[in-house]
Amino acid sequence: MKSNHTFTAVAYTFIVIYATCSTALLGIPATLAFFVGQDAWLFPIIGSLIGIPIVFLYTILARWNPKGTIYHMNDWVFGRKAGRVLTALFLLFPLFHFPAIVSYNVGFIGNFLLPGTPAFVIYLISILIILYGVYCGIEPIARTATLISVFFIPPLLLLIGLNVPDVDVKMLQPIMQTNLSDSLNALSFFMGNVVCNVVIQLTIFPRYLTSAKNGERALWIGYSIGCAILIIMTFLCITVLSPEVTSRDFYPALSLAQRIELGEFLERIEATITILWFISIYFNLLLYLFAIMEGISHLFKLKDSKALLMPMGMLLLFIGVTMFDSVVQEREFYRFVSIPQSILSGFGIPLLLVCIGIIKRKRKNLPLYPRYSKKSRSSGTASSNIKRGWDKSR
C-alpha cells in the first residue's frame, strides 16, 4: 500500500507494546498453566530472553535496508522470482492469523459483552472498524496509538496495583517440577504466539519510521515492555488465582479484574482488562491487515492497493466465519497451525535471510552490522532506491 507518511519512534513504541500483548494478554496464562502449572510465570521470562536474538535478527535486516520492508528484503536476498515466492509464503502468516484473532475477539464479545448477538454481526462490525483504520493510513494509526495510551497505561497500573496485595508466593511452589515435554509445549506456545509474531513489525519498520535508528530503539523498548506486561500478568494469575483456577479459566486475566474489591465502592473493575485487551488487539489486527495489503502491493507492483481493501475484508470475513466450528478447533489451530507457522515466519525466514545476506554482503565487502546513516529516513521510496539502500547502508 503506497504511503509517503512516516511516524515517530514514540508512536512506534506503543504500537510494538500493543501488538506484543494482543490476545496473549487475556488468555496466555491459562495455556501456560495448563502445561506447566505453577511454573507458568517462568516461561514468559525464558521465552522473552530467547526472543532477544530473534529480535536482533530483525534489527540486522533493518540495518541492511533502512528504507524497505521484509518484502523488499526477500527480493534482494533471493532475487525477484524466488523473493516473490517467499513473500507469498510470508503472507500466509497474517492471512491466517487475522481471522483467527478476530474469531477470538468475537468469542469474547459474544460471551461477556453482547450475549445473544449473532456472531456474524460482531465479525462484520469488527472487520469494518479494522478496514477503516487501514484505509486512513499508517500515520493516523501511529498517532492514534500515542493518543490512546492514556486509556492503556492507567488501567494497566490499576489492575496490577490492586492485585499485588493478594499475591501469595506459596502458589509458586514447588518450582521447576514439570517434565520436559510439557515445558517444551509451554515454551513453544509462548514463542509462537508472542515472540515470533514480532516479525510483523518488519512490514512497517524501518520503512515508515522518521528515523530508522530511533525506530530500532523503539522496537527494543516496546518488545521489552510488552513482554514485561505478560510476565507480570501471568505471575499475578498464578499467585492470586492459583495455578488450578488459572488453567481451567479461559480468560484468567478477566477473572483477575473481577475479583478486585476496594472497600464497598470499587468492585468488579473488569472493564480495565477489557479496555487493555481491545486496544492491544485492535492495533495488532491493524498491523496484520496492513501487512497483507503491503504484501499484495509488492507482489503485483500496485501503486495503491486501497481499492482492494473491501474485497480483502470480505474474504477475511468469510474465512473468519467459517474457520472454526467450536472452541476445540480454535485451540487446535493455535497449537498445531499457528505455532509452527509463526515460528517459520518469525524465525525461519528471517534467519534464512540473514544467513544468505551475510554471504552476499561479504562478497561485496560490506559491513555485516552497519551503522544507520544520518539520512536513513523513511520516505516510501521506489524499489530501486530501496535496493540501493542494501549496498550503501554502512
PATOR-420160 format. One record per residue: x, y, z of N, C-alpha, C in turn; residue in one letter. Coordinates in steps of 0.05 Angstrom, whole numbers. Each point is the difference from the previous one (the first is absolute). Layout:
! residues N
ZAPA      nxx      nyy      nzz     caxx     cayy     cazz      cxx      cyy      czz   code
ZAPA        X        Y        Z        X        Y        Z        X        Y        Z      a
...
//
This chain:
! residues 394
ZAPA      nxx      nyy      nzz     caxx     cayy     cazz      cxx      cyy      czz   code
ZAPA       17      -24        0      -17       24        0       18       25        0      m
ZAPA       -2       15      -21       18       23       -3       -6       21       21      k
ZAPA       21       10       13       -4       21       20       26       15        3      s
ZAPA       -2       27        1       23       17        4        1       10       29      n
ZAPA      -18      -11       17       -1       10       27       19      -16       18      h
ZAPA       10       14       20       18      -13       19      -10        7       28      t
ZAPA       11      -13       20       -8        6       28       24       -3       18      f
ZAPA       -2       10       24       22        2       18        5      -26       15      t
ZAPA       23       -1       13        8      -23       16      -18       -4       24      a
ZAPA       -9       23       12      -18       -2       23      -26      -15       -7      v
ZAPA      -12        8      -22      -24      -14       -9        5      -29       -6      a
ZAPA       24       -5      -11        7      -28       -7        3      -17       25      y
ZAPA       10       12       21        3      -14       25      -26      -11       10      t
ZAPA      -21       17       -1      -26       -9        9      -12      -21      -19      f
ZAPA        5        3      -26      -10      -21      -19       12      -27        7      i
ZAPA       26       -1        6       13      -25        6      -11      -11       26      v
ZAPA       -4       17       20      -11       -9       25      -28      -13       -4      i
ZAPA      -17       14      -14      -27      -10       -4        1      -27      -16      y
ZAPA       16       -1      -21        1      -24      -16       12      -23       14      a
ZAPA       19        5       18       13      -22       16      -20      -12       20      t
ZAPA      -16       17       12      -20      -10       19      -23      -15      -14      c
ZAPA      -15       15      -15      -22      -11      -17      -16      -21       15      s
ZAPA       -6      -23      -13      -16      -21       12       13      -13       23      t
ZAPA       27        1        1       15      -13       22       -7       13       27      a
ZAPA       -7       25        0       -6       14       25      -23      -13       15      l
ZAPA      -19      -10      -15      -24      -11       12        1      -30        6      l
ZAPA       12      -15      -18       -2      -29        2       25      -16        3      g
ZAPA       24       12       -3       24      -16        1        6      -12       27      i
ZAPA       -7       14       23        5      -13       26      -15      -27        3      p
ZAPA      -24       -2      -12      -15      -25        2       14      -23      -14      a
ZAPA       10        5      -24       13      -21      -16       26       -8       14      t
ZAPA       16       19        9       25       -6       13       -5      -16       26      l
ZAPA      -20        8       15       -7      -14       25      -10      -29       -6      a
ZAPA      -13       -3      -22      -10      -27       -8       24      -19       -5      f
ZAPA       21       11      -12       23      -17       -6       19       -4       24      f
ZAPA        6       22       14       21       -2       20       -9        9       28      v
ZAPA      -26        4        4      -10        6       27       13       25       12      g
ZAPA       10       -3       25       11       23       14       25       12      -12      q
ZAPA       12      -14      -19       24       11      -13       -7       18      -24      d
ZAPA      -25        5       -4       -9       16      -23       14       27       -2      a
ZAPA        5       12       23       11       27        0       29        1      -10      w
ZAPA       14      -24        2       28       -1       -9        3        1      -30      l
ZAPA      -19      -11      -15        3       -3      -28       -2       26      -16      f
ZAPA      -16       19        8        2       26      -14       27       13        4      p
ZAPA       13       -5       23       27       11        4       20      -14      -18      i
ZAPA       -1      -27       -1       18      -15      -17       -5        6      -29      i
ZAPA      -25        1       -8       -6        6      -28        8       28       -8      g
ZAPA       -4       19       17        9       27       -6       30        2       -4      s
ZAPA       15      -14       17       29        0       -3        9      -14      -26      l
ZAPA      -13      -22       -6        7      -14      -25       -8       18      -24      i
ZAPA      -20       17        3       -8       17      -21       19       23       -7      g
ZAPA       19        5       18       19       22       -4       16       -4      -26      i
ZAPA       13      -24       -4       14       -4      -25      -18        0      -24      p
ZAPA      -25       -8        3      -19        0      -22       -6       29       -9      i
ZAPA       -5       17       20       -4       29       -7       25       12      -11      v
ZAPA       23      -10        9       26       10      -11        2       -6      -30      f
ZAPA      -11      -23       -8       -1       -6      -29      -15       21      -15      l
ZAPA      -23        9       12      -16       20      -14       16       26       -2      y
ZAPA       15        7       21       15       25       -2       22       -1      -20      t
ZAPA       12      -24       -3       20       -3      -21      -11        5      -28      i
ZAPA      -23      -12       -5      -14        4      -26       -7       30       -4      l
ZAPA       -9       13       22       -7       28       -2       25       17       -6      a
ZAPA       23       -6       12       24       15       -5       10       -4      -29      r
ZAPA       -4      -24      -10        8       -5      -28      -17       15      -19      w
ZAPA      -25        4        6      -18       14      -18      -17       20       16      n
ZAPA       10       23        7      -14       19       16      -23       14      -14      p
ZAPA       -6       -7      -25      -22       13      -14      -20      -20      -12      k
ZAPA        1      -25       10      -18      -20      -11      -15      -16       21      g
ZAPA      -14      -20       -9      -15      -18       17       11      -29       -4      t
ZAPA      -11      -19       13        9      -27       -3       -5      -10      -29      i
ZAPA      -20       11      -13       -5       -8      -28       23        9      -18      y
ZAPA       11       23        4       23        9      -16       25      -16        7      h
ZAPA        1       -8       26       23      -16        8        0      -28      -14      m
ZAPA      -24      -11       -3       -3      -26      -14       11        3      -29      n
ZAPA       -8       21      -13        9        4      -28       30        3       -2      d
ZAPA       12       15       18       29        5       -2       16      -25        5      w
ZAPA       -9      -16       20       16      -23        7       -4      -23      -20      v
ZAPA      -25       -5       -8       -6      -23      -17       -5        7      -29      f
ZAPA        0       25       -7       -7        7      -27      -30        5       -3      g
ZAPA       -8       11      -23      -28        8       -3      -19      -24        1      r
ZAPA        6      -21      -15      -19      -23       -2       -1      -16       26      k
ZAPA       23       -8       10        0      -15       25       -9       17       23      a
ZAPA        6       26       -1       -9       18       21      -30        3        1      g
ZAPA      -13       -1      -23      -29        1        0      -12      -26       12      r
ZAPA       12      -22       -5       -9      -25       12        2        2       31      v
ZAPA       22       10        9        4        3       29      -20       21       12      l
ZAPA       -5       21      -15      -20       20        8      -27      -12        2      t
ZAPA       -8      -17      -20      -26      -13        1       -2      -19       24      a
ZAPA       22      -14        6        1      -17       24       -3       16       25      l
ZAPA       13       23        2       -2       16       24      -28       12        2      f
ZAPA      -13        6      -22      -27       11        1      -21      -19       12      l
ZAPA        6      -26       -1      -18      -19       13       -2        4       30      l
ZAPA       21       11       11        1        5       29      -22       20        9      f
ZAPA        0       24      -11      -22       18        8      -27       -8      -11      p
ZAPA        0      -13      -23      -25       -8      -13      -16      -20       17      l
ZAPA       14      -18       13      -13      -20       17       -5       10       29      f
ZAPA       19       16        9       -2       10       28      -20       22        3      h
ZAPA       -4       16      -20      -20       22        3      -28      -11        6      f
ZAPA      -11      -18      -16      -27      -11        7        0      -16       26      p
ZAPA       22      -13        7        1      -15       25       -2       19       24      a
ZAPA       14       23       -1        0       19       22      -28       13        1      i
ZAPA      -11        6      -23      -27       12        0      -20      -20       12      v
ZAPA        3      -26       -6      -18      -20       12        3       -1       30      s
ZAPA       24        2       10        5        1       29      -14       25       12      y
ZAPA        2       22      -14      -12       25        9      -31       -3        0      n
ZAPA      -11      -12      -21      -29       -3       -2      -10      -18       23      v
ZAPA       15      -21        6       -8      -18       22       -1       14       26      g
ZAPA       19       17        5        0       15       26      -23       20        1      f
ZAPA       -4       15      -22      -22       19        0      -27      -14        2      i
ZAPA       -4      -22      -14      -25      -14        0       -6      -13       27      g
ZAPA       20       -8       15       -4      -13       26       -4       20       23      n
ZAPA       14       23       -1        1       18       23      -12       27       -4      f
ZAPA        0       10      -25       -9       28       -4      -27        1      -15      l
ZAPA       -3      -16      -21      -24        1      -16      -12      -28       -3      l
ZAPA       -8      -13       22      -12      -27       -2      -26        1      -16      p
ZAPA       -3      -19      -17      -24       -1      -17        3       13      -27      g
ZAPA       21       16       -3        5       13      -26       11      -21      -19      t
ZAPA      -10       -1      -25       11      -20      -19       30        5       -5      p
ZAPA       14      -22       -1       29        2       -3        7       15      -26      a
ZAPA      -16       -5      -21        6       13      -26       -1       31        2      f
ZAPA      -18       10       16       -2       29        3       25       11       14      v
ZAPA        9      -14       21       24        9       14       24       -2      -19      i
ZAPA        2      -22      -15       21       -2      -20        0       24      -19      y
ZAPA      -23        6      -11       -3       21      -20        9       27       11      l
ZAPA      -10        7       24        6       25       12       30        2        6      i
ZAPA       12      -22       11       28        0        6       17        5      -24      s
ZAPA       -6      -14      -22       16        2      -24       -3       27      -13      i
ZAPA      -24       12        1       -4       26      -12       17       21       15      l
ZAPA        2       -3       26       16       19       16       29       -3       -8      i
ZAPA       10      -24       -3       28       -5       -8        5       11      -28      i
ZAPA      -19       -5      -18        3       10      -28        2       30        0      l
ZAPA      -16       14       15        1       29        1       27       10       10      y
ZAPA       10      -13       21       26        8       11       22       -3      -20      g
ZAPA        1      -22      -15       21       -4      -20       -4       19      -23      v
ZAPA      -25        6       -7       -6       19      -22       11       28        7      y
ZAPA       -1        8       25       10       26        8       30        2       -4      c
ZAPA       14      -22        2       29        1       -4       16       -4       25      g
ZAPA       26       -4       -4       17       -8       22        5       24       19      i
ZAPA        1       24      -10        5       23       17      -23        5       20      e
ZAPA      -25        0       -9      -22        2       20        0      -23       20      p
ZAPA        7      -24       -9        1      -23       18       21        5       22      i
ZAPA       23       11       -8       21        5       20       -8       22       19      a
ZAPA      -12       21      -10       -9       22       17      -21      -10       20      r
ZAPA      -18      -16      -10      -20      -12       18       12      -17       22      t
ZAPA       21      -15       -7       14      -17       20       11       17       22      a
ZAPA       10       24       -6       11       17       20      -22       12       18      t
ZAPA      -21       10      -13      -21       13       15      -15      -19       18      l
ZAPA       -4      -25      -10      -16      -19       15       15      -12       23      i
ZAPA       26        6        3       16      -11       22      -11       10       27      s
ZAPA      -14       23        1      -11        9       25      -22      -18       10      v
ZAPA      -12      -16      -18      -20      -19        8       11      -28        4      f
ZAPA       26       -3       -5       13      -26        3       17       -1       25      f
ZAPA       16       20        5       19        0       22      -14        1       27      i
ZAPA      -18       20        6      -13        1       26      -16      -25        7      p
ZAPA      -17      -11      -17      -13      -25        7       19      -23        6      p
ZAPA       22       -1      -15       19      -21        4       13        2       28      l
ZAPA        8       24        7       12        5       27      -21       -6       22      l
ZAPA      -25        8       -5      -21       -5       19       -4      -30        4      l
ZAPA       -1      -15      -22       -5      -29        2       23      -13       15      l
ZAPA       24        7       -6       24      -12       13        1        8       29      i
ZAPA       -3       26        5        4       10       28      -21      -11       19      g
ZAPA      -25       -3       -8      -21       -9       18        1      -30        4      l
ZAPA       16      -15      -16        2      -29        4       25       -7       16      n
ZAPA       19       18        1       25       -6       14       -4       -9       29      v
ZAPA      -18       14       16       -3       -9       28      -10      -28        3      p
ZAPA      -13      -12      -20      -11      -27        2       20      -21      -10      d
ZAPA       24        8       -7       19      -20      -10        8      -19       22      v
ZAPA        0      -26       -6        8      -21       18       22      -16      -13      d
ZAPA       25        5        8       23      -12      -14        1      -30        6      v
ZAPA      -15      -10       19       -1      -29        5      -12      -15      -24      k
ZAPA      -16       15      -16      -12      -13      -24       21       -8      -20      m
ZAPA       25       11        3       21       -5      -20       15      -26        6      l
ZAPA       -5      -12       23       14      -24        8      -15      -25       -7      q
ZAPA       14      -21       -7       29       -3       -4        8       11      -27      p
ZAPA       25        9       -2       10       13      -25       14      -20      -17      i
ZAPA       -4        2      -26       14      -16      -20       -5      -30        4      m
ZAPA      -25       -8        3       -6      -28        4      -14      -12      -24      q
ZAPA       -3       15      -21      -14      -10      -24       19      -16      -18      t
ZAPA      -11      -19      -15       17      -16      -17        8       15      -25      n
ZAPA       19      -11      -15       12       13      -23      -20        5      -22      l
ZAPA      -17      -20       -5      -20        3      -22      -19       23        5      s
ZAPA      -11        2       24      -18       22        6       14       27        0      d
ZAPA       25        0        9       16       25       -1        4       10      -28      s
ZAPA        6      -19      -18        5        7      -28      -26       10      -13      l
ZAPA      -23      -12        7      -26        9      -11       -6       28        9      n
ZAPA        5        6       26       -5       27       10       18       20      -13      a
ZAPA       26       -7       -2       19       19      -12       -7        5      -30      l
ZAPA       -6      -21      -14       -7        3      -29      -25       17       -3      s
ZAPA      -19       -3       19      -25       15       -2        6       30        4      f
ZAPA       17        6       19        7       28        4       16       12      -23      f
ZAPA       19      -16      -10       16        9      -22      -17        4      -25      m
ZAPA      -18      -18       -5      -17        2      -24      -21       21        1      g
ZAPA      -10        6       23      -22       19        3        8       28        9      n
ZAPA       25        3        8        9       26        9       26        8      -15      v
ZAPA       21      -14        5       27        9       -9        2        0      -31      v
ZAPA       -7      -22      -13        3       -1      -29      -20       18      -15      c
ZAPA      -21        7       14      -20       18      -13       11       29       -3      n
ZAPA       22        6       13       12       26       -2       10        5      -29      v
ZAPA        3      -22      -15       10        3      -28      -19       17      -17      v
ZAPA      -25        2        8      -19       17      -15        9       29        0      i
ZAPA       17        8       19       10       27        1       17        7      -24      q
ZAPA       12      -21      -13       17        5      -23      -16        9      -24      l
ZAPA      -27        0        1      -15       10      -22       -4       31        2      t
ZAPA        8       12       22       -1       29        3       27       11        9      i
ZAPA       16      -16       13       26        8       10       22      -11      -18      f
ZAPA       19       16       -9        4       28        7      -11       20      -21      p
ZAPA      -14      -10      -20       -8       17      -23      -16       24        8      r
ZAPA      -19       -3       18      -18       22        6        7       16       25      y
ZAPA       24       -4       11        9       14       23       15       26       -9      l
ZAPA       -4       22       14       14       24       -7       30       -3        4      t
ZAPA        7      -17       19       28       -6        6        3      -30        4      s
ZAPA       15      -13      -17        3      -29        3       16       -7       25      a
ZAPA       19       17        7       16       -5       24      -18        2       25      k
ZAPA      -16       21        2      -18        2       23      -22      -21       -1      n
ZAPA       -7       -9      -24      -20      -21       -3       10      -26       11      g
ZAPA       26       -6       -4       11      -24       11        0        0       31      e
ZAPA        6       23       11       -1        3       29      -29       -4       10      r
ZAPA      -19       11      -15      -28       -3        7       -9      -29       -1      a
ZAPA       10      -15      -20       -6      -28       -2        9      -15       25      l
ZAPA       24        5        9       10      -14       24      -15        8       25      w
ZAPA       -6       26        2      -15        9       24      -28      -11        0      i
ZAPA      -14        1      -23      -27      -11       -2       -1      -30        6      g
ZAPA       19      -14      -11        1      -29        4        5       -6       30      y
ZAPA       18       14       12        6       -5       29      -24        6       17      s
ZAPA      -13       23       -5      -23        7       17      -23      -19       -5      i
ZAPA       -5       -7      -25      -22      -19       -6        5      -27       14      g
ZAPA       24      -10       -1        6      -26       13       -2        3       30      c
ZAPA        9       23       11       -2        4       29      -29        0        9      a
ZAPA      -18       12      -15      -28        0        6      -11      -29        1      i
ZAPA        8      -16      -19      -10      -28       -1       12      -16       24      l
ZAPA       25        5        7       12      -13       23      -15        7       25      i
ZAPA       -5       25        4      -14        9       24      -28      -11        2      i
ZAPA      -15        1      -23      -27      -11        0       -1      -30        6      m
ZAPA       19      -14      -11        1      -29        5        7       -6       29      t
ZAPA       18       15       11        8       -2       28      -24        5       18      f
ZAPA      -15       21       -6      -23        7       17      -22      -21       -2      l
ZAPA       -4      -10      -24      -21      -21       -3        7      -25       17      c
ZAPA       25       -8        0        9      -24       14       -1        5       30      i
ZAPA       10       23       10        2        5       28      -26       10       13      t
ZAPA      -18       11      -15      -25       10       11      -23      -20       -5      v
ZAPA       -2      -10      -24      -22      -19       -6        6      -29        7      l
ZAPA       26       -7        0       11      -27        4        3      -13      -27      s
ZAPA       20      -18       -3        5      -14      -25      -24      -16      -10      p
ZAPA      -15      -13       18      -22      -16       -8      -23       16      -12      e
ZAPA       -6       23       13      -22       17      -11        9       12      -27      v
ZAPA       25        9       -1       10       12      -25       -1      -19      -23      t
ZAPA        7      -25        4        1      -19      -22      -28       -7      -10      s
ZAPA      -21        3       18      -27       -7       -8      -15       24      -11      r
ZAPA       10       23        5      -14       25       -9        8        7      -28      d
ZAPA      -19        5      -18        6        7      -27       11       29       -2      f
ZAPA       -9       17       18       10       28        1        9        7       28      y
ZAPA       23      -10       10        8        4       27        5       29        7      p
ZAPA       10       16      -19        5       28        6      -26       15        5      a
ZAPA      -22       -9      -12      -26       12        5       -9       -7       29      l
ZAPA        5      -25        8       -7       -8       27       16       16       20      s
ZAPA       25        6       -7       17       15       18      -12       28        5      l
ZAPA      -11       12      -21      -13       26        3      -26       -1       15      a
ZAPA      -15      -22       -4      -26       -2       12        1       -3       31      q
ZAPA       22      -11       10        1       -5       28       10       24       16      r
ZAPA        7       22      -13       10       23       14      -22       14       16      i
ZAPA        6        5       26      -19       14       17       16       19       17      e
ZAPA       -9       25        0       12       21       17      -22       13       15      l
ZAPA       -2       -8       26      -22       10       16      -27      -10      -12      g
ZAPA      -19       18       -2      -26       -7      -12       -7       18      -24      e
ZAPA       20       15       -9       -5       18      -22       15       -7      -25      f
ZAPA       19      -19        1       15       -7      -24        0      -31       -2      l
ZAPA      -17      -11      -16       -2      -28       -3       -3       -8      -30      e
ZAPA       10      -24       -6       -4      -12      -27        7       20      -22      r
ZAPA       25        8        0        8       19      -20       11      -14      -25      i
ZAPA      -15      -20       -9        9      -15      -24        1       17      -25      e
ZAPA      -12       23        1        2       18      -23       29        8       -5      a
ZAPA       17       -1       20       29        7       -4       13      -20      -19      t
ZAPA       -3      -26        5       12      -19      -18      -13        0      -27      i
ZAPA      -25        7       -1      -14        1      -26       12       23      -17      t
ZAPA        5       23       13       12       23      -14       27       -8      -10      i
ZAPA       17      -11       18       27       -8       -8        0      -19      -23      l
ZAPA      -17      -19        1        0      -21      -20      -10       11      -27      w
ZAPA      -21       16        0      -11       11      -25       21       18      -13      f
ZAPA       14       16       15       21       17      -11       22      -16      -13      i
ZAPA       10      -20       15       22      -15      -10       -7      -17      -25      s
ZAPA      -24      -13        1       -8      -17      -22       -7       17      -25      i
ZAPA      -10       24        5       -7       18      -23       25        7      -16      y
ZAPA       21        8       13       24        7      -14       14      -24      -12      f
ZAPA       -2      -22       13       12      -25      -12      -15       -7      -26      n
ZAPA      -26        2        0      -15       -6      -24        5       20      -22      l
ZAPA        4       25        7        7       21      -19       26       -7      -14      l
ZAPA       20       -9       16       26       -8      -11       -3      -23      -19      l
ZAPA      -16      -20        7       -3      -24      -17      -12        8      -27      y
ZAPA      -22       16        1      -13        7      -25       18       18      -16      l
ZAPA       15       18       13       18       18      -15       22      -17      -13      f
ZAPA       10      -21       14       20      -17      -11      -11      -15      -24      a
ZAPA      -25       -9        1      -12      -13      -23       -1       18      -24      i
ZAPA       -9       25        4       -3       18      -22       28        9      -11      m
ZAPA       19        3       17       27        6       -8       12      -22      -17      e
ZAPA       -5      -25        8       10      -23      -14      -13       -3      -28      g
ZAPA      -26        5       -1      -14       -1      -26       10       22      -19      i
ZAPA        4       24       11       11       22      -16       27       -8      -11      s
ZAPA       17      -12       16       27       -7       -8       -1      -23      -21      h
ZAPA      -16      -20        4       -1      -22      -18       -9        8      -28      l
ZAPA      -20       17       -1      -12        7      -26        7       28       -9      f
ZAPA       20       12       14       10       27       -8      -22       21       -2      k
ZAPA      -17        1       20      -22       19        0        9       26       12      l
ZAPA       -8       22      -12        7       26       11      -17        6       25      k
ZAPA      -25       -9       -1      -18        5       22      -20      -24        2      d
ZAPA        0      -13       23      -17      -24        3      -25        5       16      s
ZAPA       -6       26        5      -24        6       17      -26      -10      -13      k
ZAPA        0       -2      -27      -24      -10      -13       -5      -29        6      a
ZAPA       21      -14        9       -3      -29        7       -8       -4       29      l
ZAPA       -2       21       15       -6       -3       29      -27      -14        4      l
ZAPA      -20        9      -13      -27      -11        4       -1      -29       -9      m
ZAPA       10       -7      -24        0      -29       -7       16      -17       19      p
ZAPA       22       11       10       16      -15       19      -15       -3       26      m
ZAPA      -15       21        8      -16       -2       24      -22      -21       -2      g
ZAPA      -12       -2      -23      -21      -20       -5       12      -28        1      m
ZAPA       24       -3      -11       14      -26        1        6       -8       29      l
ZAPA       11       19       15        7       -6       28      -24       -5       16      l
ZAPA      -22       13       -6      -25       -4       14      -10      -29       -5      l
ZAPA        1       -9      -25       -8      -27       -6       18      -21       14      f
ZAPA       26        5       -1       18      -19       13       -5       -1       30      i
ZAPA       -4       23       12       -5        1       29      -25      -14        8      g
ZAPA      -22        4      -15      -25      -12        7        0      -30       -3      v
ZAPA       15      -10      -19        0      -29       -6       24      -14       11      t
ZAPA       18       14       14       26      -12        8       -3      -20       22      m
ZAPA      -16        7       20       -3      -18       24      -29       -6        4      f
ZAPA       -5      -26        7      -27       -8        8       -3       -2       30      d
ZAPA       22        0       14       -1       -3       29       25       11       13      s
ZAPA        0        3       26       23       10       15       23      -21       -2      v
ZAPA       -7      -25       -2       20      -21       -2       16        3      -26      v
ZAPA      -14        6      -22       14        4      -25       18       25        1      q
ZAPA       -9       20       14       15       25        2       26       -6       16      e
ZAPA       -2      -15       21       24       -6       16       19      -18      -16      r
ZAPA      -11      -19      -15       17      -17      -17       14       16      -21      e
ZAPA      -13       21      -11       13       17      -20       24       14       12      f
ZAPA       -4       11       24       23       15       12       23      -19        7      y
ZAPA       -7      -25        7       21      -18        9       14      -13      -24      r
ZAPA      -14       -8      -21       11      -16      -21        5       15      -26      f
ZAPA      -12       23       -3        3       16      -24       14       27        6      v
ZAPA      -11       14       19       10       27        6       29        0        9      s
ZAPA        6      -18       19       27        0       11       21       -7      -21      i
ZAPA       -3      -23      -15       20       -5      -20        3       22      -22      p
ZAPA      -23       11       -8        1       21      -20       13       25       11      q
ZAPA       -5        7       25       12       24       12       30       -4        2      s
ZAPA        9      -23        9       29       -5        3       13       -1      -28      i
ZAPA      -13      -11      -20       11        1      -27        3       28      -10      l
ZAPA      -21       16        3        0       28      -11       17       18       18      s
ZAPA       -1       -4       26       13       19       18       29       -7        6      g
ZAPA        8      -25       -5       28       -8        6       13      -12      -25      f
ZAPA      -14      -19      -13       12      -14      -22        7       18      -24      g
ZAPA      -19       16       -9        4       18      -23       21       21        7      i
ZAPA       -2       15       22       21       20        6       28      -13        3      p
ZAPA        1      -23       12       27      -14        3       11       -6      -27      l
ZAPA      -17      -10      -18        9       -6      -27        9       25      -15      l
ZAPA      -15       22        3        8       25      -12       27       10       10      l
ZAPA        4       -2       26       25        9       11       23      -17       -8      v
ZAPA       -3      -26        0       22      -18       -8        9        5      -29      c
ZAPA      -20        1      -18        7        4      -28       10       29       -4      i
ZAPA      -13       19       14        9       27       -2       29        4        9      g
ZAPA        8      -14       20       28        2       10       19       -8      -22      i
ZAPA       -7      -22      -14       17       -9      -22        2       21      -22      i
ZAPA      -22       11       -8       -1       20      -21       15       26        8      k
ZAPA       -3        8       25       14       24        9       30       -4        3      r
ZAPA        8      -24        8       29       -6        1       13        1      -27      k
ZAPA      -15      -10      -20       11        1      -28        4       29       -9      r
ZAPA      -17       18        9        2       28       -8       16       17       20      k
ZAPA       11      -14       20       16       14       20      -16       22       15      n
ZAPA      -25       -6        5      -17       18       15       -1       -8       29      l
ZAPA       -3       19       19       -1       -7       28      -25      -17        7      p
ZAPA        4      -19       18      -22      -18        7      -20       13       19      l
ZAPA        9       19       16      -18       14       18        5       30       -3      y
ZAPA       -9       12      -22        7       28       -6      -14       19       19      p
ZAPA       12       23        2      -13       22       16      -21       13      -17      r
ZAPA      -20       11       13      -20       15      -14       11       26      -11      y
ZAPA       -6        6      -24        8       26      -12      -17       22       13      s
ZAPA       12       24        2      -16       22       10      -23        8      -17      k
ZAPA        1       -9      -25      -21        5      -19      -19      -23       -4      k
ZAPA        2      -20       17      -16      -24       -3      -29        5       10      s
ZAPA      -13       17      -15      -28        7        6      -18      -14      -20      r
ZAPA      -22      -10       11      -19      -15      -17      -16       20      -17      s
ZAPA       -4       -7      -25      -15       18      -17      -17      -14      -21      s
ZAPA       -5      -26        4      -16      -14      -20       12        0      -27      g
ZAPA       26       -4       -2       15        3      -25       -6      -23      -19      t
ZAPA        8        4      -24       -3      -21      -21       18      -23        5      a
ZAPA       -6      -22      -13       15      -25        6       29        3       -8      s
ZAPA        6       17      -20       28        3       -8       16       13       22      s
ZAPA      -12       20       14       14       13       22        2      -18       24      n
ZAPA      -20      -17        3        1      -19       22       23      -20       -4      i
ZAPA        2      -10      -24       22      -19       -6       27       13        4      k
ZAPA        2       26       -7       25       14        3        7        3       30      r
ZAPA      -21        0       17        5        2       28       15      -24       11      g
ZAPA       -3      -23      -12       14      -24        9       30        4       -4      w
ZAPA        8       12      -22       28        2       -7       14       23       13      d
ZAPA      -15       21        8       13       24       10       -4        3       30      k
ZAPA      -15      -17       13       -4        2       29       25       -9       14      s
ZAPA       12       18       15       25       -5       14       -2       10       29      r
//
